[in-house]
Amino acid sequence: MSPARENGRSKSPEINVLFRVRVKAGRVEEFYRFAGTLMRASRDEPGCVSFTYHQSVKDAADFFLYEQWQDQPSVKGHLAKLIEQYGPPEDDGFLPRALTDYWDNMEATKYRVVE
């Protein structure tokens, strides 16, 4: 999908998120396949501009996910779909336990576009 147009110029996505995860030992190949499936499905969701997983060439357990969404309702819809598909989040989290169980640790940071 391409960004929305405003006055003939591209309108930047409102939500830009960078997730970095360290996958647990012995689960890298399983997570790689899962990440590919999740990536392809998420790209078809309303409001998704970009959703791409990357794996380090130096450390196979090091992944990052770069997401771009048009607006906060799109992100909320994506999170709701994840919970519907993969089950409830951990008590203090926002992502389903089925996802977080792959990771030793995770960092998530929202960014805004420099204009």
DAFEN-V703799 format. One line per field, one symbol per residue. phi: phi as a letter, one per 20 degrees, with the letter a starting at -180 (. if undefined). psi: psi as a letter, one per 30 degrees, with the letter a starting at -180 (. if undefined). A space follows every 50 residues. Layout:
BEGIN
phi->???
psi->???
END
This chain:
BEGIN
phi->.dgfdclmdfefgfdccddccdefgncffffgfffffffffffefgnfeb bcecdfeebfeecccddccfafgfffffffffffednfffgddcdggfef ffdfbbcccecdfed
psi->klllkjhflkkkkekkkjkkkjkkkfgeeeeeeeeeeeeeeeffkkfkek jkkkkkffjffjllkkkkkeleeeeeeeeeeeeeegllllegafkkefef ffkelkkkkkllkk.
END
